[in-house]
Amino acid sequence: MRASFLVPLLLAGFSFSCASADDGSIRPEPPAETPQVLAPLPPEFAQLGQPCPAADQADYAGPNAGCGKDGHVGIVTVGRRMGLPEGAQKLEGSMGKVQVFIESERVWVQGTCVWCRQFTEQTSVVHLAYATDNQLMQIQMTAELTNQSPLRDAEAWRGAIAAWKPKQ
C-alpha cells in the first residue's frame, strides 16, 4: 500500500522539478571575458619582461633592470617621477607621495624613497609573472605596503591598496 503512494509521489516530484517558469524573456549569453589592455610602456621600461641581458651588455647609466624569474627582467626602476597611465591611484597621506597603477600583469609604483640618505624619487614597473619575491617586496616597500609576503597577482595588490592606511 505504501509503495502505491510512493511511486506517484516520486514521479510528481520529479516532473515538477524539471518544469520551470518561463517568463518569455531572452537571457543573453554571459559576455566573453575581454583581455585587459596593458598601458603602453615608456621606452625606459622596454626591458620589462624581456630576456635578461648578459652582464657585459647591461647599461648601468640607464634604468635599473632587475633580472627575475625564468631569465626575464622582472622589475625596472627609473630614478625620477614619470607620468603614470591614466587611473593611477594616489595613496593620500603617504610619506613618499606614492601613486600606484595596477594592471593584470604589471604594477606601476611611483614614490619618494624616504629611507634613503637623501630623498630619491623613482618610478618602478614590476612584471608579476617574472618578479622574484625580493623584487616584489622591494616595490611593496616603495608603495608603503606592510604586507609580510609578496603580492603575486593584481587582486592581491588591489586588496592591499584597499586596506592601505597612512603611517602615523
C-alpha positions as CSV (number, residue, x, y, z in Angstrom):
1,M,0.0,0.0,0.0
2,R,2.8,2.4,0.8
3,A,4.6,1.6,-2.5
4,S,1.5,2.6,-4.4
5,F,1.6,6.1,-2.9
6,L,5.3,6.4,-3.1
7,V,5.7,5.9,-6.8
8,P,3.2,8.6,-7.9
9,L,4.7,11.0,-5.3
10,L,8.2,10.4,-6.7
11,L,7.0,10.9,-10.3
12,A,5.2,14.1,-9.5
13,G,8.2,15.5,-7.6
14,F,10.5,14.6,-10.5
15,S,8.3,16.2,-13.2
16,F,7.7,19.2,-11.0
17,S,11.4,19.8,-10.5
18,C,12.0,19.6,-14.3
19,A,9.5,22.3,-15.0
20,S,10.5,25.9,-14.8
21,A,8.5,29.1,-15.2
22,D,9.3,30.8,-18.5
23,D,8.7,34.5,-18.3
24,G,9.3,34.8,-22.1
25,S,12.4,36.9,-21.7
26,I,15.5,36.1,-23.6
27,R,18.6,35.5,-21.5
28,P,21.7,36.7,-23.2
29,E,24.9,34.6,-23.1
30,P,27.3,35.9,-20.5
31,P,29.8,38.2,-22.1
32,A,33.2,36.6,-23.1
33,E,36.0,37.8,-20.8
34,T,37.8,40.5,-22.6
35,P,41.6,40.6,-22.1
36,Q,42.7,43.7,-20.2
37,V,44.7,46.0,-22.4
38,L,48.0,47.0,-20.9
39,A,49.1,50.6,-20.9
40,P,52.0,51.2,-23.3
41,L,55.4,51.1,-21.6
42,P,57.6,54.2,-21.9
43,P,60.9,53.4,-23.7
44,E,62.8,53.4,-20.3
45,F,60.8,50.3,-19.3
46,A,61.1,48.4,-22.6
47,Q,63.3,45.7,-21.0
48,L,60.5,44.6,-18.7
49,G,59.6,41.0,-19.4
50,Q,62.4,40.6,-21.9
51,P,65.2,38.1,-21.6
52,C,67.8,39.3,-19.1
53,P,70.8,41.0,-20.8
54,A,74.2,39.4,-20.4
55,A,76.4,41.1,-17.7
56,D,78.6,42.7,-20.3
57,Q,75.5,44.2,-22.1
58,A,74.0,45.8,-19.1
59,D,73.5,49.6,-19.3
60,Y,74.5,50.9,-15.8
61,A,73.8,54.5,-16.8
62,G,70.2,53.8,-17.8
63,P,67.2,52.5,-15.9
64,N,67.9,49.8,-13.3
65,A,66.6,46.5,-14.7
66,G,66.4,43.5,-12.3
67,C,66.7,40.0,-13.6
68,G,63.8,38.0,-12.3
69,K,62.3,34.5,-12.8
70,D,62.9,32.4,-15.8
71,G,65.7,34.6,-17.0
72,H,63.4,37.6,-17.7
73,V,63.6,41.2,-16.4
74,G,61.1,41.3,-13.5
75,I,61.4,44.9,-12.5
76,V,62.6,48.2,-14.0
77,T,63.2,51.3,-11.9
78,V,63.9,54.8,-13.2
79,G,65.4,57.4,-10.8
80,R,62.7,60.1,-11.4
81,R,59.0,60.6,-11.5
82,M,57.3,59.9,-14.7
83,G,53.8,60.2,-15.9
84,L,51.8,57.1,-14.9
85,P,48.9,55.8,-17.0
86,E,45.5,57.4,-16.5
87,G,43.7,56.0,-13.5
88,A,46.8,55.8,-11.2
89,Q,45.7,55.9,-7.6
90,K,47.3,58.3,-5.2
91,L,47.8,57.0,-1.7
92,E,46.7,60.1,0.2
93,G,48.8,60.7,3.3
94,S,51.7,58.5,2.2
95,M,55.1,59.7,3.4
96,G,56.6,59.3,-0.1
97,K,53.7,60.7,-2.2
98,V,53.0,57.3,-3.6
99,Q,51.0,56.5,-6.7
100,V,50.1,53.0,-7.8
101,F,48.7,51.7,-11.1
102,I,47.6,48.1,-11.2
103,E,47.2,46.1,-14.4
104,S,46.6,42.4,-15.0
105,E,50.3,41.6,-15.5
106,R,52.1,44.6,-14.2
107,V,52.2,47.1,-11.3
108,W,53.5,50.6,-11.6
109,V,54.7,52.3,-8.4
110,Q,55.9,55.9,-8.1
111,G,57.2,57.5,-5.0
112,T,59.9,59.1,-3.0
113,C,62.4,57.0,-1.0
114,V,62.1,58.4,2.5
115,W,64.5,55.9,3.9
116,C,67.4,56.8,1.6
117,R,70.2,59.2,2.7
118,Q,68.6,61.8,0.5
119,F,65.1,61.9,-0.9
120,T,65.2,60.0,-4.2
121,E,62.2,60.0,-6.5
122,Q,61.6,56.8,-8.5
123,T,59.2,55.1,-10.8
124,S,59.2,51.3,-11.0
125,V,57.2,48.8,-13.0
126,V,57.2,45.2,-12.0
127,H,56.1,42.3,-14.2
128,L,54.1,40.0,-11.8
129,A,55.0,36.8,-13.6
130,Y,58.7,37.4,-13.7
131,A,59.4,39.3,-10.5
132,T,61.2,37.5,-7.7
133,D,59.9,37.6,-4.1
134,N,62.6,40.1,-3.2
135,Q,61.7,42.4,-6.1
136,L,58.0,42.3,-5.1
137,M,58.9,43.1,-1.5
138,Q,61.1,46.0,-2.7
139,I,58.3,47.6,-4.7
140,Q,55.8,46.9,-1.9
141,M,58.1,48.8,0.4
142,T,58.2,51.7,-2.0
143,A,54.4,51.7,-2.1
144,E,54.4,51.8,1.7
145,L,52.5,48.5,2.0
146,T,53.0,46.5,5.2
147,N,52.3,43.0,3.8
148,Q,54.8,40.5,5.0
149,S,54.5,38.3,2.0
150,P,54.9,39.1,-1.8
151,L,51.8,40.2,-3.6
152,R,51.8,37.9,-6.6
153,D,48.7,39.0,-8.6
154,A,46.7,42.0,-9.4
155,E,43.9,41.0,-7.0
156,A,46.3,40.8,-4.1
157,W,47.6,44.3,-5.0
158,R,44.1,45.7,-5.2
159,G,43.3,44.2,-1.8
160,A,46.4,45.6,-0.2
161,I,45.8,49.1,-1.7
162,A,42.2,49.0,-0.5
163,A,43.4,48.1,3.1
164,W,46.3,50.7,3.0
165,K,46.4,53.3,5.7
166,P,48.9,56.1,6.1
167,K,51.6,55.6,8.8
168,Q,51.0,57.7,11.9
